[in-house]
Amino acid sequence: MKSKWKIIIAVVVVLLVAGGVLASVKYSQRGIVTVQTGRVVKQDLASVVTASGEVKPRNYINIGANAMGELTAILVKEGDHVKKGQLLARIESIQPEADVSAQRAGLSSAEADSAATEAGVNAAQDNLITLEATIERTRADLEKAKLDFDRGKQLFNDKLIAKQDFDVRQAAFDGQRYALKEAEARLTQAKAQVMQMTAQSSAAQRKIAQSKATLTRFSDILRKHNAYAPLDGVVTNLPVRVGETVVQGIQNSASSTIMTIADMSLITAEVKVDETDIVNVQMGQNADVTVDAIPNKTFKGHVIEIGNTAILRSTGVAASQSTSSSQEAKDFKVVVALDNPPDELRPGLSCTAKITTATRAHILTVPIQALTIRQKGDLDAKSSNGAGDVKLDPAAEKARKEEIQGVFVIANSKAEFRKVETGITGATDIEVTGGLKDGDEIVTGTYQVIRTLRNAAQVKVDNKPATKTS
């Protein structure tokens, strides 16, 4: 019995000692926080903006109807390559064709009348030349008759010729004078006739010009009953069929769009970038584009356009044109040109663009989740020890509430808050431009611990991976 009691007493003593040791350890670990840590490392870092959108050709044109009527022919099909000026479709054009034919006949008639009038002008001018020559000849005959008359008068006065001879010479002289007046009158009449014929010719020319202008108008109307390709490209949309009636001048109407021609020589990804990221996007920045329909492939590109007007995320309309609340989320359009687009790309395919807005080589970085914010007053030793109940003036109170960005650095088993300055942000890490050095051990988790951890708190590092519980 004595041995049994001795064993029981020994066990009790051992248990009491073990309990005391365990209680001492637990007491010594009171206030210690378990944390996960990482290191400040040097590495290359890239800041990337991710946005989604769709594939679009840089230049595309909706071919609309310029005349109302029934489609009588569609000469291409969707996916066909077309050349600028190529005939694409025809609209019923019986009346315009008749108008053009009638006007061409009218133009031919006007040209014939003009030719006849021009011939009359030429004949009148030839007659005018003949009359001018006749006048010259008549004046010469008059001069000769005058000389005969003067000589006969002298002879008659000298009684050398008979009165009968003198009278003959006088009659010839008077006849030539009247002949000259008659020729001059005919010349005046011929000049008037030339002026008249010239006026008629001018009127005929104006009639021809009028007929040509009318023919041009009717020809343009007729041409508008055909659809032509405005550029080299591919038919990407063909919503109508032969026999349907199209209507001109109605935007965004199914009955006014015959087809869409896209210039596939420059393919773009048109994406919407969040308003918080758009300030970092600049022209010419490189981008990696992935297309949902072509998995496991990445296409290189660069930014060629940045929108200046915000687009409401819910409606897709410009914020300046909306009457909704200005607090609604907004995006900005960014266009990325693909450097070497594959042939299988089609307009409208969904895509995602990752735009590299900044890069840094061999810089200090820390995990993003290690960053936290603390108020300046929370970092004060007196406040941490509970001696911060003294009422402060407003300026001092404002200074205490100043927010400081930093990380917790492990030093002597304590977490010391250290203010840091940061640069660009990568996918998981952020650049540190001041406050830390390479190799510093910092607190990286958990999120709940970082959010509640106090400055100079005792910590225990546990970087073991979390085990899953079934």
C-alpha positions in Angstrom: 0.0 0.0 0.0 2.8 2.4 0.8 4.4 1.8 -2.7 1.0 2.5 -4.4 0.6 5.8 -2.6 4.2 6.7 -3.4 3.4 6.2 -7.1 0.2 8.3 -7.0 1.9 11.1 -5.2 4.8 11.1 -7.8 2.3 11.3 -10.7 0.5 14.1 -9.0 3.7 16.0 -8.5 4.7 15.5 -12.1 1.3 16.7 -13.3 1.5 19.8 -11.0 5.0 20.6 -12.3 3.9 20.2 -16.0 0.8 22.3 -15.4 3.0 25.0 -13.8 5.4 25.0 -16.8 2.6 25.1 -19.3 0.9 28.0 -17.4 4.3 29.8 -17.3 4.7 29.5 -21.1 1.2 30.6 -21.8 1.6 33.5 -19.5 4.9 34.5 -21.2 3.2 34.3 -24.6 0.4 36.6 -23.6 -0.1 39.4 -26.3 2.1 37.7 -28.9 0.5 37.9 -32.5 1.1 35.2 -35.0 2.0 36.7 -38.4 3.2 35.7 -41.9 6.2 37.4 -43.4 8.0 38.1 -46.6 11.1 39.9 -47.8 11.8 43.2 -49.5 13.3 42.0 -52.8 14.7 43.5 -56.0 13.0 42.5 -59.2 11.6 43.8 -62.5 8.1 45.3 -62.3 5.5 46.3 -64.8 2.3 48.2 -64.2 -0.6 46.8 -66.2 -4.1 48.1 -66.9 -6.6 45.4 -67.9 -9.7 46.2 -69.9 -12.2 44.2 -71.9 -14.0 45.1 -75.2 -14.3 43.8 -78.7 -12.4 43.4 -82.0 -13.2 46.1 -84.5 -11.7 47.2 -87.8 -10.2 50.7 -87.6 -12.1 51.9 -90.6 -15.5 50.6 -91.6 -18.5 52.1 -93.5 -22.1 51.2 -93.5 -23.4 51.3 -97.1 -26.8 53.0 -96.9 -29.5 53.3 -99.5 -29.5 56.6 -101.4 -32.8 55.9 -103.1 -36.1 54.2 -102.1 -37.0 51.1 -104.0 -36.7 47.3 -104.4 -33.4 45.6 -104.3 -33.1 43.9 -107.7 -29.5 42.5 -107.4 -26.9 42.0 -104.7 -23.6 41.2 -106.4 -21.5 40.2 -103.4 -21.9 38.0 -100.3 -20.7 38.3 -96.7 -16.9 37.8 -96.5 -16.1 38.8 -100.0 -13.2 41.1 -100.7 -14.2 44.2 -102.7 -12.3 47.0 -104.4 -13.0 50.8 -104.2 -15.7 51.7 -106.8 -16.9 48.1 -107.3 -20.7 47.8 -108.0 -22.2 46.0 -104.9 -26.0 46.2 -105.4 -28.8 47.6 -107.6 -32.1 49.2 -106.7 -35.0 49.2 -109.1 -34.4 52.2 -111.5 -36.9 52.2 -114.4 -38.0 55.9 -114.0 -34.5 57.3 -113.5 -33.2 55.4 -116.6 -36.2 56.8 -118.6 -35.3 60.3 -117.4 -31.7 59.9 -118.4 -32.6 58.6 -121.9 -35.1 61.4 -122.5 -32.6 64.0 -121.4 -29.9 62.5 -123.6 -32.3 62.9 -126.6 -33.0 66.5 -125.6 -29.3 67.2 -125.4 -28.7 65.7 -128.9 -31.5 67.9 -130.3 -30.0 71.0 -128.6 -26.6 70.2 -130.1 -28.1 69.8 -133.6 -29.9 73.1 -133.3 -26.7 74.7 -132.1 -24.8 73.2 -135.1 -27.4 74.6 -137.5 -27.3 78.0 -135.9 -23.5 78.0 -136.1 -23.7 77.2 -139.8 -26.0 80.2 -140.2 -23.6 82.4 -138.4 -20.8 81.3 -140.7 -22.9 81.9 -143.8 -23.9 85.4 -142.6 -20.2 86.2 -141.9 -19.3 85.0 -145.5 -22.0 87.2 -146.9 -20.8 90.1 -144.9 -17.3 89.7 -146.4 -18.8 89.5 -149.9 -20.8 92.7 -149.3 -17.7 94.5 -148.0 -15.9 93.5 -151.2 -18.8 94.8 -153.3 -18.7 98.1 -151.5 -15.0 98.4 -152.3 -15.6 97.6 -156.0 -18.5 100.1 -156.1 -16.3 102.8 -154.6 -13.7 102.2 -157.3 -16.3 102.4 -160.0 -17.7 105.6 -158.4 -14.2 107.1 -158.4 -13.8 106.3 -162.1 -17.2 107.7 -162.9 -16.3 110.9 -161.0 -13.1 111.3 -163.1 -15.1 110.8 -166.3 -17.7 113.3 -165.1 -15.1 115.9 -164.2 -13.3 115.5 -167.5 -16.6 115.7 -169.5 -17.6 118.7 -167.6 -14.4 120.5 -168.5 -14.7 119.4 -172.1 -18.4 120.5 -172.2 -17.4 123.9 -170.8 -14.8 124.2 -173.5 -17.4 123.3 -176.1 -15.4 120.3 -177.1 -18.1 117.7 -176.6 -21.8 117.6 -177.1 -24.4 118.0 -174.4 -25.5 114.4 -174.9 -22.0 113.0 -174.1 -21.9 115.2 -171.0 -25.3 113.9 -169.8 -24.2 110.3 -170.3 -21.2 110.8 -168.1 -23.2 112.6 -165.4 -25.8 109.8 -165.4 -23.1 107.2 -165.0 -21.6 109.2 -162.0 -25.0 109.5 -160.3 -25.7 105.8 -160.8 -22.5 104.8 -159.1 -23.3 107.0 -156.1 -26.6 105.3 -155.7 -25.0 101.9 -156.1 -22.6 102.7 -153.3 -25.4 103.7 -150.9 -27.3 100.5 -151.8 -24.2 98.4 -151.1 -23.7 100.1 -147.8 -27.3 99.5 -146.8 -26.9 95.8 -147.7 -23.8 95.7 -145.5 -25.6 97.2 -142.5 -28.4 94.6 -143.0 -25.9 91.8 -143.2 -24.2 93.0 -140.0 -27.6 92.9 -138.2 -28.2 89.4 -139.5 -24.8 88.3 -138.2 -25.6 89.7 -134.8 -28.9 88.0 -134.8 -27.4 84.6 -135.8 -24.7 85.0 -133.2 -27.3 85.6 -130.5 -29.2 82.5 -131.6 -26.0 80.5 -131.5 -25.3 81.8 -127.9 -28.8 80.8 -126.9 -28.3 77.4 -128.4 -25.1 76.9 -126.4 -26.8 77.9 -123.2 -29.6 75.4 -124.0 -26.9 72.7 -124.4 -25.3 73.7 -121.1 -28.8 73.5 -119.4 -29.4 70.1 -121.0 -26.1 68.8 -119.8 -26.7 70.0 -116.3 -30.1 68.3 -116.3 -28.5 65.2 -117.7 -25.9 65.2 -114.9 -28.7 65.5 -112.3 -30.7 62.6 -113.8 -27.5 60.6 -114.1 -26.6 61.2 -110.5 -30.1 60.1 -109.5 -29.7 57.0 -111.5 -26.3 56.3 -110.0 -27.8 56.5 -106.5 -29.9 53.5 -107.4 -26.6 51.5 -107.3 -24.4 50.8 -104.4 -20.6 51.1 -104.9 -17.7 50.2 -102.6 -16.2 53.4 -101.0 -13.0 51.6 -100.1 -11.0 48.4 -100.4 -12.2 46.0 -97.8 -14.3 43.0 -96.8 -18.1 42.7 -96.6 -18.7 42.1 -92.9 -22.4 42.5 -92.7 -25.2 41.9 -95.3 -28.6 42.3 -93.5 -30.8 42.5 -96.6 -31.9 40.2 -99.5 -33.0 40.7 -103.1 -36.6 41.7 -103.3 -36.6 43.8 -100.1 -37.5 47.5 -100.2 -34.8 49.9 -98.9 -35.3 53.5 -97.7 -32.8 56.3 -97.8 -32.0 58.8 -95.1 -33.0 56.9 -92.0 -30.0 56.3 -89.7 -29.7 53.1 -87.6 -32.6 51.6 -89.5 -32.5 48.1 -90.8 -34.2 49.2 -94.0 -31.6 51.8 -94.8 -28.4 49.8 -94.4 -27.5 47.5 -97.3 -24.2 46.2 -96.1 -21.0 47.1 -94.1 -17.6 47.3 -95.7 -14.6 47.0 -93.3 -11.0 47.8 -94.0 -9.3 44.8 -92.5 -5.8 46.0 -93.1 -5.8 47.6 -89.6 -7.6 45.6 -86.9 -8.1 47.1 -83.4 -9.2 46.1 -80.0 -11.6 48.7 -78.7 -11.7 48.4 -74.9 -13.2 50.3 -72.0 -10.8 51.4 -69.3 -11.9 52.3 -65.8 -11.8 55.9 -64.9 -9.3 55.2 -62.1 -6.8 53.7 -64.6 -7.2 56.0 -67.6 -4.8 58.6 -66.3 -2.0 56.1 -66.6 -2.7 55.1 -70.2 -0.8 57.0 -72.9 -0.4 56.9 -76.7 2.0 54.2 -78.0 2.0 52.0 -74.9 2.4 48.3 -75.6 -0.5 45.9 -75.0 -1.1 42.2 -75.0 -4.5 41.2 -76.4 -6.3 37.9 -75.9 -9.4 36.9 -77.8 -12.0 34.7 -76.2 -12.6 32.8 -79.5 -8.9 32.1 -80.0 -7.7 30.6 -76.6 -4.0 30.2 -75.6 -2.9 32.9 -78.0 -1.7 36.5 -77.2 -1.5 39.2 -79.8 0.8 42.2 -79.5 -0.5 45.7 -80.1 -0.1 49.4 -79.1 -2.4 52.2 -78.1 -3.5 54.5 -81.0 -6.5 56.3 -79.5 -7.6 57.4 -76.0 -11.2 58.7 -75.6 -11.7 62.1 -73.9 -15.3 61.6 -73.0 -16.4 59.3 -70.2 -18.9 56.5 -71.0 -21.5 55.4 -68.4 -20.9 51.8 -67.6 -24.6 50.9 -67.3 -25.9 52.6 -70.5 -22.8 52.9 -72.8 -23.6 56.5 -73.6 -21.4 59.5 -73.1 -21.6 60.9 -69.6 -22.1 64.4 -70.9 -25.3 63.3 -72.7 -26.8 61.5 -69.7 -29.1 62.9 -67.1 -28.3 60.1 -64.6 -26.3 60.5 -61.4 -22.7 61.6 -61.9 -21.7 59.0 -59.2 -22.2 56.2 -61.6 -19.2 54.2 -62.6 -17.6 55.4 -65.8 -15.2 54.1 -68.4 -13.1 55.6 -71.2 -12.7 54.2 -74.7 -9.1 53.1 -75.6 -8.2 51.7 -79.1 -5.3 49.2 -79.4 -4.0 48.5 -82.9 -3.0 44.8 -83.3 0.5 44.5 -84.9 0.0 41.2 -86.7 -3.6 40.2 -86.6 -4.5 36.7 -87.8 -6.8 36.1 -90.7 -9.4 34.4 -88.5 -10.1 37.5 -86.5 -13.7 38.8 -87.0 -15.3 42.1 -86.0 -17.3 41.8 -82.8 -15.2 39.1 -81.1 -14.8 39.7 -77.4 -11.3 40.4 -76.2 -9.2 41.5 -73.3 -6.3 44.0 -73.5 -3.5 44.2 -70.9 -1.8 47.6 -71.4 1.6 48.1 -69.9 1.6 51.6 -68.6 5.0 51.6 -66.9 8.0 49.3 -66.3 10.9 49.4 -63.8 14.0 47.2 -63.8 15.7 45.8 -60.7 13.8 47.9 -58.1 12.8 47.2 -54.5 9.3 45.7 -54.2 6.9 44.4 -51.5 3.7 42.5 -51.8 0.7 44.8 -52.2 -1.1 43.2 -49.3 1.7 44.2 -46.9 0.8 47.9 -47.3 -1.5 49.4 -44.7 -2.6 52.7 -43.3 -2.2 54.0 -39.7 -3.1 57.3 -38.1 -0.1 59.2 -36.8 -1.6 59.2 -33.3 -1.9 55.4 -33.3 1.9 55.3 -33.7 2.7 57.5 -30.7 4.2 55.5 -27.8 2.1 57.3 -25.2 -1.1 56.6 -27.1 -0.1 52.9 -27.4 0.4 52.8 -23.6 -3.0 54.2 -22.8 -1.8 57.6 -21.9 -3.5 59.4 -24.7 -6.5 60.6 -22.8 -5.2 64.2 -22.5 -7.5 66.6 -24.4 -5.6 68.2 -27.3 -6.2 71.4 -29.3 -7.9 71.0 -32.7 -4.6 71.5 -34.6 -2.9 68.7 -32.6 -5.9 66.5 -32.9 -5.8 67.0 -36.7 -2.1 66.1 -36.7 -2.8 62.9 -34.7 -5.4 61.8 -37.4 -3.0 62.2 -40.3 -2.9 59.0 -42.2 0.5 57.4 -43.0 1.1 54.6 -45.5 3.6 51.9 -44.5 4.4 48.3 -43.6 5.3 46.4 -40.5 9.0 45.4 -40.3 10.1 42.5 -38.1 12.8 43.6 -35.7 13.7 41.8 -32.4 10.5 39.8 -32.6 8.5 43.0 -32.8 6.4 44.5 -35.6 7.6 48.0 -36.1 5.5 50.3 -38.4 7.7 52.0 -41.0 6.5 54.7 -43.4 7.2 53.9 -47.0 7.0 55.7 -50.3 5.7 53.8 -53.3 5.9 53.9 -57.1 4.2 51.8 -59.8 1.9 48.9 -59.0 2.2 45.5 -60.5 -0.1 42.5 -60.5 0.9 41.4 -56.9 3.8 43.7 -55.9 4.3 47.4 -55.6 7.5 49.5 -56.1 9.1 50.9 -52.9 11.0 54.2 -53.5 11.8 55.0 -49.9 11.7 53.7 -46.3 12.9 50.1 -46.8 16.1 48.3 -47.9 16.7 45.1 -49.7 16.2 42.0 -47.5 14.0 43.6 -44.8 11.5 41.1 -43.3 8.0 42.5 -43.4 4.5 41.3 -42.3 2.5 40.1 -45.3 -0.5 38.4 -43.6 -3.0 37.7 -42.7 -5.2 40.5 -43.8 -7.0 40.5 -40.5 -3.7 40.6 -38.6 -2.3 43.5 -40.7 -5.5 45.5 -40.3 -5.5 45.2 -36.4 -1.7 44.9 -35.7 -0.3 47.6 -33.4 3.1 49.2 -33.6 5.8 47.5 -31.6 3.6 44.5 -30.9 5.3 41.1 -30.0 5.0 38.7 -32.9 5.6 35.1 -33.8 6.4 34.2 -37.4 4.5 31.3 -38.8 5.0 30.9 -42.6 3.7 27.4 -42.8 1.1 26.9 -45.6 -2.4 26.7 -44.3 -3.7 23.1 -44.2 -7.2 22.3 -45.6 -9.6 20.8 -43.2 -12.2 18.3 -44.6 
